[in-house]
Amino acid sequence: MTSVAIVTGASSGIGAATARRLAAEGFHVLAAARRTDRLAGLVAEIEAAGGAATAVECDVTSAESVAGLAAAAAAAPGPVTLLVNNAGGARGLDPVESGDVADWQWMYEVNVLGTVRVTQALLPALEASGAGTIVIISSTAGQVVYEGGGGYTAAKHAQTAVAGTLRLELNGRPVRVIEIDPGMVRTEEFGLVRFDGDADKAAAVYAGVAEPLLADDIADCVAWCATRPQHVNVDRLVVRPLAQAAQHKVHRVS
């Protein structure tokens, strides 16, 4: 019987790349996101490549919407064995003293509470499969703070805390908890959302970095972790581009 993987935030970037990769690995993918037009294109692409996927409209900030995702999972053509909590994002790069609290609230709502809502809703199905895996896409920002990143690093630290706590609480039950912490990943939307559509500011983050990570690199990490034997739990995978030795140490070429 085909195993089902659920990927949130699947309409672009890491989520879309992960959906494609998991479908190639043989999962039936429930691709969940708010933008159904993009999901339709993604599902068509996966099916054209010989994979199987279903689009599910889902806003992780809405309990009602997440309940709809759980209902779609219950109707899926196989056991739900994998949940990839990928939905998230950043807004702003302002100091704490002048940061927009509304941006902080949005980042906490999407990154942290979104992960909690979806995990709560899908955990019964994951456990019932007898071999469940929860992947939480956090960030190196969940390990190290930096100037201007107070709201985002606070949210990602909290998301990392959720992952660690969940692993402790599920010990002895058949569900793995895997945290993946990417460093600099260049995707088409992350920076645009963070800088309110300012393409120049978004591009400046990666200026001079010859080879930042791409969404496919993170999808590869998800697939590798999720396809290890069930007794193998990759607690935390930190992945950065070669040019980034640490949060503040990035090699740039002119």
C-alpha positions in Angstrom: 0.0 0.0 0.0 1.3 3.5 -0.9 2.4 5.6 2.0 1.1 9.1 2.2 3.3 12.2 2.9 1.9 15.6 3.9 3.9 18.7 3.1 2.7 22.1 4.3 3.7 25.3 2.6 3.9 23.3 -0.7 3.0 26.0 -3.1 6.6 27.3 -3.6 10.2 27.0 -2.5 11.3 24.2 -0.2 7.8 22.9 0.2 7.2 22.5 -3.6 10.7 20.9 -4.0 10.0 18.5 -1.1 6.6 17.5 -2.6 8.3 16.7 -5.9 11.1 14.7 -4.3 8.8 12.7 -2.0 6.6 11.8 -4.9 9.7 10.6 -6.8 10.5 8.5 -3.7 7.1 6.7 -4.1 4.9 8.6 -1.6 1.4 9.8 -2.5 1.9 13.5 -1.5 -0.8 15.7 0.0 0.5 19.1 -1.0 -1.0 21.6 1.4 -0.9 25.4 1.1 -3.2 28.5 0.7 -2.6 29.1 -3.0 -4.6 26.4 -4.8 -3.7 27.7 -8.2 0.0 27.0 -7.6 -0.8 23.6 -6.0 -2.7 22.6 -9.1 0.3 23.3 -11.3 2.5 21.4 -8.8 0.2 18.3 -8.8 0.1 18.3 -12.6 3.9 18.4 -12.7 4.2 15.6 -10.3 1.7 13.4 -12.1 3.3 14.2 -15.5 6.5 12.8 -14.0 4.7 9.6 -13.0 4.1 10.5 -9.3 1.0 10.8 -7.3 -0.2 13.9 -5.5 -3.3 15.7 -4.2 -3.7 19.4 -3.7 -5.2 20.4 -0.3 -6.0 24.0 0.5 -4.7 24.7 4.0 -3.9 27.8 6.0 -1.8 26.6 9.0 -3.0 29.7 11.0 -6.6 28.5 10.9 -7.8 25.6 13.1 -10.7 25.0 10.8 -8.5 24.8 7.7 -6.1 22.4 9.5 -9.1 20.2 10.4 -9.8 20.1 6.7 -6.3 18.9 6.0 -6.7 16.1 8.6 -10.0 15.1 6.8 -8.1 14.9 3.5 -5.5 12.8 5.2 -8.2 10.4 6.5 -9.4 10.0 2.9 -6.0 9.5 1.4 -5.2 6.3 -0.5 -2.9 4.8 2.2 -1.5 5.2 5.7 -0.1 8.7 6.6 3.5 8.0 7.5 5.2 11.3 7.0 4.4 14.9 7.9 6.7 17.7 6.8 6.0 20.9 8.7 7.5 23.3 6.2 5.1 26.3 6.2 6.8 29.4 7.7 8.5 32.6 6.9 10.1 35.8 8.0 9.0 39.4 8.0 11.3 42.4 8.5 14.8 42.9 9.5 14.3 45.6 12.1 16.0 45.9 15.5 14.0 44.8 18.6 13.5 48.4 19.7 11.7 49.4 16.5 10.4 46.1 15.2 6.7 45.8 14.2 5.0 43.6 16.7 2.5 42.6 14.1 5.3 41.0 12.1 6.5 39.2 15.2 3.0 37.9 15.8 2.7 36.7 12.2 6.1 34.9 12.4 5.1 33.1 15.7 1.7 32.2 14.4 3.0 30.7 11.1 6.2 29.1 12.2 5.4 27.9 15.7 1.6 27.6 16.2 1.2 26.4 12.6 3.5 23.6 13.3 1.7 22.8 16.5 -1.8 22.8 14.9 -0.8 20.6 12.0 1.1 18.2 14.2 -1.8 17.8 16.7 -4.2 17.2 13.9 -2.1 14.6 12.1 -0.4 12.8 15.0 -3.2 10.2 15.5 -2.9 9.1 11.8 0.9 9.1 12.0 0.9 6.9 15.2 -1.8 4.6 13.7 0.5 3.9 10.8 2.9 2.2 13.2 5.9 4.0 11.5 5.3 7.7 11.5 7.8 10.5 10.9 7.4 14.2 11.7 9.9 16.5 10.0 10.1 20.1 11.2 11.8 22.6 8.9 13.3 25.1 11.4 16.5 27.1 10.6 20.0 27.9 11.8 18.2 31.0 13.1 16.7 28.6 15.7 20.3 28.1 17.0 22.0 31.5 16.7 20.6 35.0 16.9 21.7 37.9 14.7 21.0 41.7 14.6 17.7 42.6 13.0 16.5 39.0 13.2 14.9 39.2 16.7 11.4 38.2 15.6 12.4 35.5 13.2 15.1 34.0 15.5 12.6 34.0 18.4 10.1 32.1 16.4 12.6 29.6 15.1 14.1 29.1 18.6 10.5 28.3 19.7 10.0 26.0 16.8 13.2 24.1 17.7 12.0 23.9 21.3 8.7 22.4 20.0 10.6 19.7 18.0 12.8 18.8 21.0 9.9 18.6 23.4 7.8 16.6 21.0 10.6 14.0 20.6 10.7 13.6 24.4 7.0 13.3 24.8 6.6 10.7 21.9 9.4 8.5 23.2 8.2 4.9 23.2 5.6 5.6 20.5 6.2 4.8 16.8 6.7 8.3 15.6 10.1 9.9 14.9 10.7 13.7 15.2 13.3 15.1 12.9 14.4 18.7 12.8 16.1 20.2 9.7 17.9 23.5 10.1 18.9 25.1 6.8 21.3 28.1 6.6 21.3 30.3 3.5 18.7 29.0 1.0 17.9 31.0 -2.0 14.2 30.6 -3.0 12.0 32.7 -5.1 9.8 34.0 -2.3 11.4 33.9 1.2 13.3 37.2 0.8 10.5 38.9 -1.0 8.1 38.1 1.9 10.7 39.2 4.4 11.3 42.6 2.7 7.7 43.3 1.7 8.3 42.6 -2.0 11.6 44.6 -2.3 13.5 42.5 -4.8 16.7 44.5 -4.4 16.8 43.9 -0.7 16.0 40.3 -1.1 18.8 39.8 -3.6 21.3 41.6 -1.5 21.2 38.8 1.1 22.8 36.5 -1.4 25.1 39.0 -3.1 28.5 37.5 -3.8 27.5 34.1 -2.5 28.5 31.9 -5.5 26.4 28.9 -4.5 23.8 29.3 -1.8 21.7 26.3 -1.0 18.6 25.7 -3.2 15.2 24.3 -2.3 16.1 21.0 -4.0 19.1 20.7 -1.5 16.7 20.8 1.4 14.2 18.5 -0.3 17.1 16.0 -0.6 17.8 16.3 3.1 14.1 15.6 3.9 14.0 12.6 1.7 17.2 11.2 3.1 16.1 11.6 6.7 12.6 10.3 6.1 13.7 7.2 4.2 16.2 5.9 6.8 15.1 2.7 8.6 12.4 3.5 11.1 14.7 2.8 14.1 17.0 5.5 12.9 16.1 9.0 14.2 18.0 12.0 12.8 17.4 14.3 15.7 18.8 17.5 14.0 20.3 18.1 10.6 22.1 21.4 10.2 22.9 22.2 6.6 24.6 25.3 5.2 26.2 26.2 1.8 30.0 25.8 1.7 30.3 29.6 1.7 28.6 29.9 5.0 30.8 28.7 7.9 28.5 30.2 10.5 25.6 32.7 10.8 27.9 35.7 10.5 30.8 34.1 8.5 29.9 34.0 4.8 32.4 34.1 2.0 31.4 36.5 -0.8 33.1 37.2 -4.1 33.0 40.6 -5.8 
